[in-house]
Amino acid sequence: MSNLFSIERYREAAGWLLERTSIRPEVAVILGSSMGSVADRMTGQEAFDYSDIPGFLLATNPSHAGQLIFGRLGGKEAVIMSGRFHFYEGYSYPELSVPVRVLSLLGVKTLIVTNAAGGVNLDYQVGDIMVMSDHINLTGASPMTGPNIGELGPRFFDVTHLYNPKLRKLAHETAALMDPPLKLQEGAYYFCTGPHFETPAEIRAIRILGGDAVGMSTVTETLTAAHTGIEVLGFSLITNMAAGVLDQPLSDEEVGLVARASAGRLGALIEGVIARKD
Ligand code: HPA
């Protein structure tokens, strides 16, 4: 595999895709686990398996499909990543920069990320959708670790408004216009590496630190987007209350069940945001 820190790797993957589709996506959507049905809303689909794309990563999680799907969503040319990559699968932080770097070379300007998350904020309920206002990544690691690729972005970069305020506002407006109207939560996503769920004591600490939801994905993607100048909107689907909130164990089955049941609402919201976005 070509060098992770060479732009040629990303150009090869993007070039391979652009030769095989005439769609030029301005928007990309990354789907969280068990949210694959969101892709059903896309018309004129042209799908590529990750395993066929030179230089891409391979999905190992069975609840993630592992396809890049091009088409039209909300009236715009778009690409959906159905299946994402996580630190807990064994990828390094720099490796986790690969997908969004390829998206940027496809011409993507806006990235919408979704994830399943545990509710840390006690005002949240299972099934709520939280607009990500910010994230907390105290693992101390960055997908931009290593030599900087100047063509993609600067060595040091600002993440004050990583989760774009205009897009967040548009998300709330779009949700309010849905039938029935959807009331969204808004809060900070706290990143934990997994694959274990957190301990109750960790969740109490996360709450004190300002986390509203907790999950094992997304931040490497959104940091990569920020580095390369892609605007970001993030949605966390609260699939369970975080560890220790309720007196019951957490399970992947529960997460999958709620995610599948809520994917319809989330998909309608994403489609609406894309349609109303300029
Ligand atoms: N913790 C971490 N990741 C998650 C959770 C959780 O409670 N729910 C869904 N993904």
Boltz pocket constraint, residues with backbone or C-beta under 6 A from the ligand:
constraints:
  - pocket:
      binder: B
      contacts: [[A, 116], [A, 117], [A, 118], [A, 119], [A, 192], [A, 196], [A, 197], [A, 198], [A, 214], [A, 215], [A, 216], [A, 237], [A, 239], [A, 240], [A, 241], [A, 242], [A, 243], [A, 250], [A, 255]]
      max_distance: 6.0
